[in-house]
Amino acid sequence: MTAAAFHKRPYDAFLSHAHLDRVAIVNRLHDWLQNVCGLQVWFDAKHLPPGASIASGLDEIITQARAMLIVISHSSVKSGWVKQELRAAKDQRNRHDRFRIVGIRIDDVELPEDQQIELWLDAPEGNMNLDASLLLLSGLHGDGFRNGGAAGRDVYISRGWGEADDASAQVVMKEVTKLGLRPVGDAREQRHFDGSRIQSILSSCIGHVCVIPNRGERSFTEYFDSELRWSAEAQVPQLVIADPTTCGHLPPQVAAKARTFEYGKIAGRDRGEIDRLVHELNWLGEAQGQARRGHCFLAADFSEDNRARRDSAKALIEGLTGLPCITGHDIREGSLQQEIMQRISTAFLMVADITEENVNTCVEAGIARAMGTRLFLVAKGSTRRPVFMFRDWQVQYFADDVELLGRIHRAVFPFRRWVMANS
């Protein structure tokens, strides 16, 4: 088994546990993470062939995951295998600062000194509440889970990821950040180069900056070609940056609009080149006023009894998308009805909880459908026939609040963006 590049590792988490805990708790935890939340979790009961031992391949297996989730119990703190798995995970964290270790404590037990970890949560007998499940999901995502930024402040960055590409690209992103904007891109951990997902992210940005790497004939790839085409289709303003020695290798239509900069001088922060770069980036200030899909919308019952569920759902949506999530309750100006319709029609995506077929929530979901806003419907209870206008629409049903967060996570997870600033 060959170690994959960190962002291409096939598993979101490695599930570590003592075998004595499996039947009662661990299977249920794995099912929630994998089948409800939509995460890929390595679990020995599912992935280890019968009769095989994890001992010889432990280090290689953990290099296929981006996090470890360790079930903390009376059994696990005494387990030699769990200790070995934790040591391997800490070694991964020392090698990759994006590797996460999250503990879920199911017994009233103190961690020994040699098993201390920074992030853990309590789930007595494996039973999580809203706070615990939100903390678990955010912990597994690490820096990929961010509070929503200001609406309409994202700039999509296309760039190379080779070591030679980094210095000039970092300077460009720093100058974008100085304008008070966020450099973003497709989440690096996404498993596929999905055009519809990337188009949706581009549609929420106020600009697209494409920093063509300087690699001779290999400078311009299908990824740059696709992203430039998609941003043009979405009418997102573009700025193409290239080193003079690269222009001869670009398609004529791209070379014609490229602004040339000597990458060595940019990396060395030559004052003249930086001033020219800032001048070219100034168009972003004018583009900020354009309406973009720079927020999400949550439609839900606003009773006080539903407040904790609503707040947790909102925090999860914001953390996954990196965009602010608006509810009708947040709108304080103008005609409330008109403002709600406008915010729904321009949302990046919308989640609507149509439990008990609340009239206002159903109306808001109907607006989203009519306006072409990406819409996800959830409802509490068993599978049933929804109201007439949603009978051809998929509804995700949930039994409790923890399952609700899992259903929302599964729906929203594919539409993450990577906030490059401070990453």
Number of C-alpha atoms within 10 A of each C-alpha: 8 8 14 12 10 16 15 17 18 19 19 26 27 24 21 23 24 20 15 14 19 15 9 11 15 21 15 14 17 20 14 17 22 17 15 20 22 20 21 16 24 24 16 17 12 11 9 12 10 9 6 9 11 15 10 9 10 15 18 14 17 22 23 22 27 28 26 28 24 24 29 28 23 18 16 20 20 12 15 11 18 21 17 14 22 21 15 19 27 18 13 22 17 11 10 12 9 18 24 24 24 25 20 21 21 20 16 13 12 13 15 9 7 10 14 12 14 8 14 20 19 19 18 14 14 18 14 19 16 19 14 17 22 20 17 21 21 19 21 22 21 17 17 23 23 21 17 20 20 15 19 23 24 29 27 29 25 22 20 21 10 9 7 12 18 14 15 23 23 16 18 23 20 17 16 23 18 11 14 12 22 24 26 23 22 23 18 15 19 19 12 10 11 11 13 11 17 21 18 19 25 31 23 25 29 27 27 25 22 22 23 23 25 20 16 13 12 11 16 20 13 8 14 17 12 14 20 22 13 19 22 15 12 15 13 22 16 20 19 19 26 22 20 15 14 19 23 11 16 19 11 11 8 17 18 11 12 21 18 18 18 15 23 13 14 21 18 13 15 13 11 10 19 19 12 13 20 15 10 14 17 12 14 21 13 9 16 17 11 11 14 20 24 27 25 27 29 27 24 26 21 13 8 9 9 11 13 13 19 21 12 19 24 23 18 26 30 24 24 24 30 27 27 20 28 20 18 20 12 9 14 9 7 9 9 13 11 10 15 20 17 14 20 31 22 21 25 24 25 27 24 23 24 25 18 13 14 12 11 13 21 22 15 24 27 16 18 26 19 10 15 14 20 16 22 22 22 19 20 17 13 10 11 10 10 17 11 8 11 15 11 10 13 12 19 18 20 20 11 13 19 21 20 24 24 24 23 23 22 17 19 20 18 18 19 25 27 23 24 19 14 9 8
